[in-house]
Amino acid sequence: MVTQPTTREQRGQHIAQIDGQIKRIDANTYEVLSQSGHGKYEVLNGSLGWMCQCPDHIYRGVTCKHIHAVLFSQAVRAEVAVRRIEPITSVTECIYCGSTNFMKKGIRKNKSGNLQKFYCRDCHKYFTFNIGFERMKHNPKAVTVAMQLYFSGESLRNTAKSLRLIGVEVSYRTVLNWIKKYTRLMENYVEKITPNVSDTWRADEVYVKIKGDMKYLFAMMDDETRYWIAQEVAETKQKHDARTLFMRAKRLMGKKPKMLITDGLPSYSKACEWAFDGTKHIRKITLKGTVHNNNKMERLNGEIRDREKTMRGLKKRRTTILRGMQIYHNYIRPHENLNGRTPAEACGIKVEGKNKWKTLIQHATKDARTTNFKATLFN
């Protein structure tokens, strides 16, 4: 015999455990389906606390089961384990095979200082504790400062000029080579991380110039955390098939959204039916309201336009610059609307350390080397 929930708190917990009963509108507004089948109730968190439109709350002034359901749903989400990516500050294992059977062996002289060399007795490889920046003429600070300046909006030439103020003499082409190298490295790493995104996603397109020709960048973003999920560049707007973008987003996030918000472009509707079967698709975009507008995507589009304006257009379609912008948006740049957090932090991924670029590059390098070493063993 199944015991039925009796108290309002138990009923609220029961509601929260049923899929599709609670819909998040924004940070302070939720909709909870009526359990009697008569529509839905709006639950608000205002200056007077939580309030609900149901008769139980209005006439009795109690914390109803709908409010309890929302509170329980929030608590469950807050309990999701935070994945911390911490700086690697000491040598604990071989960077190639992960063995702890290594020893100090010699010194490598570098322009930025001498580095201790280590020798692994298991894989017989030499390595230094300068993960991600081995054999570089300049230290990690110079490289990461260059990336921060560039993705914050500076041009390549202005970035090179700024580096001279800290004693780093490099050309703008060297800065570009750093950006290409480390963006590819970090891209492969972050794609293996699955963020805890919400069930509502947004998609939109923005024109970009590539070699002087107009192209369109299609992007998908999580509504709640503003995590930039996926992107692709298309030749045209009206005839573009968005199924590739949607399937890539589904693969990277490990799930499909329950709600998708786009404009009225026909390709979105076809792609949603094909890739996100059962997802509610909202195509009617308005200028006002909390859900049926696409202001969050327009803000992302503004970031892209600002970056492209400084560059005076992109040089090729499959450029690493757009990938670097995505990494900067998700993992480095704090967002005011997220209370100073990055989208990754809002998704439960926290990059630790004062220099987040360096932390990401360290872990991306370590991951790449481990993957290559395993591939060598099995070949």
N, C-alpha and C positions, 0 to 999 in steps of 0.2 A: 504494500500500500504506500503510495507516494504522499508525503506530507506537504500540504499546501501552505504557502507563506501566509502568515497571519498579520504581523505588524506592518506599518507603512514602510519601515526600513527594509524589511524582508521582501515586501512586494516590489520596492524600488530596485533592489538587487536582482530580483528575478527578471524584471523588465530589461535591465541593463545587459543581462546575459543572453537575451534573445536578439539575434541578428536583425538589424534594420528597424529597431524600435526607436532609436535616438538618432537625430540628425543635427550635426553642428552647423549653425548658421555663421557665427563669428565667435570671437573669444568670450563673449558674454551672453550669447543667445543660442538657445537650443529648441528643437521641436521634438516632442515626445508623443507617440501615437496613443490615442485613447484605447484602453484595454476593453472597452465595451463596443468598440467599433464605430464610435461616433466622432470621426475626424481626428484632430490632433490638438495638443496644448503647447503654447509657447512658454518656455521657461527662461526667465531673464535674471541676470545678476547685476543689480544696480546699487545705488548708494544706500538703499534700505535693506540690502541683502538679496537673497534668492526669492523670486516671486513666480507664481504659476497662474495660469488662466483657469485652472480647473475649479469647480465648486468647493471641493474639499479645502483648498487653500484660501479662496476668496471669502467663504462664509464662516469657516471654522478658524482661520488664521493659523493653521498648523503647517508643519513641513510635510507636504504631501509625498506620495510615492513617486511622482514624476520628478520632483526635486531630488529625492533620494537616489533615483535612477541616474540622473545627471552627475551627482556627486560621486557615486560609485564608479561610473564610467570614467570620470576624470582621474580618480585615484588609481584605477587599473592602468591608465595610460602613463601616469607619473611613475609607476613602479617599473616601467620598462628599463632594463639595465642600460646604463650609459656606457658606450664603448669609448674608452680613452686611448688616444694615440699619443704616447708620451715621448719626449725627446730621449734619444739614446746618448747617455752621458759617459758611459764606461764600457770597456770591452768585457763581455761575459761569455761570448761564444764566437766561433769562427763565422765570419760573415757569409761564407760559401756553403758549408755543410752543417753548421749549427753545433759542431763539436766543442766541448770544453777542454779538449786535450791540445792546447796550444802553448807557445812559449814566446818570449821576447827574443828578437833576433835582428839586430842592426838598427840603423837610423837612416831615414830617407830625408835628404835635404830638399827643402822646398822654398820658393821665393817668400812665402809668408811665414816661414819658420821650419824647424826640424820636426819630423814626425817619427814616432816609434813604430818600428816594423814588428810584425808578429808572424810566426810560422805555425801552421796547423799540422800536427803529427798524423792526423787521420787522412785528410785529403791532399796533404803536401802542397798547399798553396800559401803564398805570402799575402798579407793584408796589413793595412794601417787603420788606425782609428780616426778616420776622416770620411766617414761613410757618405757616399754620394758625391764627394768632391775630390777624390783621388786624382792625382796627376793634373790637377788644375793649378794654373799659375797664381790665381788669386784665391783669397780665403772665402769661406762660405758667406760671410757677412756681405762682401761685395756683390756676390751673385744674387743673394736674396734681396738685398736693397734694390738692385737693378730691376728685379721682377716686381717688387712692390711699387716702385715708381712708375714702371711702364703700365701695369694693369690698373693703377690709380688714375691714369689719364695722361701721363707724360709721353712725348714722342721718343723715338729711339735716340735721336741726337740730343734732346734735352736730358734724357736719362744718363747718357755718357758724360755730358757736361756736369751734371750733379755729382756723379761719382768722383770727379776730379777734386771736389771739395773735401773728400775723405782720403785723398791720396791715391786713388785708383785710376790709372791711365789706360783706358780701353777705347776702341772705336765703336761706333754704333752697330757695326756688323758683328762684333764680338757679343754685344748685348743681345742681338737677335739670335745668334747661335745658342747662347745660354737659354733663352726663352724657349726655343724650339726643342732643345735637348731635354730640359727638365719638365716641360709640359707633357711631352710624350711619355716620359717616365712616370709622372704622377697620374696621368690619365689611365694607364694600365692598372695602376694600384687602386685608385678610388673606384674604378668600375667593379672591383671585387667586393666593395663594401656595400651592404644593403641598408639604406637609411629607413627609419621608421616614419614613412610618409603617411598622410591622412588618406581618406577614401574619396576626396574630391580633388580632381586635377583640372588644370586649365591649359589650353593650347591657343596659340596665335602665331601670326606671321608678320615679319617686318622686312622691308626691302633693304638690300645692301648692295654696294657697288663692288664688283670684282673685275679687275682689269678694265674699268670704265663702263662695264655692262651691268644693267640692273638685274639682280637675282633676288631670291627671297629666302630668308632664314626662318624656318619653321621650328618653334620651340615649345616644349611642354614643361609645366611647372606645377608643383604641389600647392594647393590653395592655402593650407594652414601654415606650413613652415616656409613657403616660398623657395623650396629647394628646386633648383633647375634640374629637371630629370633627364631630358634628352634634347637633341637638336639635329637638324639636317638642312643643307642648302639645296634649294630647288631652282631649276631654270625658269619656271613659270609659276604663277600663283593659282590660276583657275584650273589648270590641267594637271596639277601635281597630285600624285598618289601618296597620301599620308599614311598608308598602312605600314610602311617600313618604320616610320617614326614611332607609331603606336606600339608595334611589336617590340621595338627596341626598348621603349619605356617599360613595357610589361615585363620583359626579361630582366632588366636591370633592377626593378623594384620588387620582383618576385610576386607580383599580384597585379590585378586590374582595378581601376577605380570603380566606386559605386555611382559616382556622378562625374560627368565631364562637361566643362563649360567652354564654349567656343563661340566664334561669330558664325554667320550663316554660310560660310564657304562649303559648297557641296562635298568636297573631298573629305572633310572632317566627318560628315554624316556616314559616308560609305566606309571609311576606315574604322569608325567606332562600331558599326554593325559587324564588321569582319573580325576585328581584333578584340573588342571589348563586348562580347555578347552578353546582354543583360544589363549593361551599364545605362543609367539614365543620362540622356544627352540634352543639355540645355543650349539651344542655338539662338534664342532671342535675347540679344544683349541690349540693355538699357543704360542710360546715363546715370540713373539714380538707383538706390537699393543696395543691399549688402551682398546679394548673390548674383543677380542677373546683370552685373556689369563686369567688365574685364579690366578694371583699373590696375589690378596687380600685374597683369601681363603687360599692360602699357608702360608700367614703371620699368619692367625688365627691358622692354623695347627701347626705352629711353637710355638705359645703360649702354645698350649695343650701339645706338646711334651716336652717342657721345664718344665712344671709343673709335668708331669708324671715321668720325669727322676729324679726329686728331691724326689718324693714319692716312686720310685722304683716299679712302677706299682700300679694299683688300687685294692682295696680289694673285691669289689662287683660291679655287673653290674649297679644296680640302686643306685649309690652312690650320695650323696649330694654334693660331691666335685666338680663334673662337673657342677652342677647347680650353685654353688657358683662362679666358674670361669666365668660362663656366666654373672652373676650379676656384678662381678668385671669388666669384659670387657665392659659391656654396660653403667654402671652407675658411676663407681669409677675411672677407669684408663683413664687419658687423652691420646689422640692419636696425635702423631706428624703430621700425614697426615690430621688431622682434625683441624689443627692450635691450638692444645692444648685443644680442646674440647673433651668431651666424646661422644660416639655414641648416647647416650640418648639426650644430648644437641643438637646434629645435627638433631635429630628427634623432637625437640621442647619440650623436657622434661628436666627441669633444677633442679637438686637437690642442694638446697642452704645450706649454713653453712660450717664452716671449717672442720667439721667431717661429711662427707656424709654417712658413715656407720651408725652413730647415728641417723641422720635424717631419713634414710630409715627404720631403726628398729623402731623408734617412730611411724611412720605412718603405718607400717605393723602391729604393735601391736594394735594400735587404730582401724584399719580396722578389724582385727580379732575379737576383743572384741565386736565391734558394730555388726558384722555378727552373732556372737554367741548369743548376747543378743536378736537380732531380731528373731533368730531361736527358742529361748526359749519361746518367747511371742506367737509364732504361733503353738507351740507343746502342 
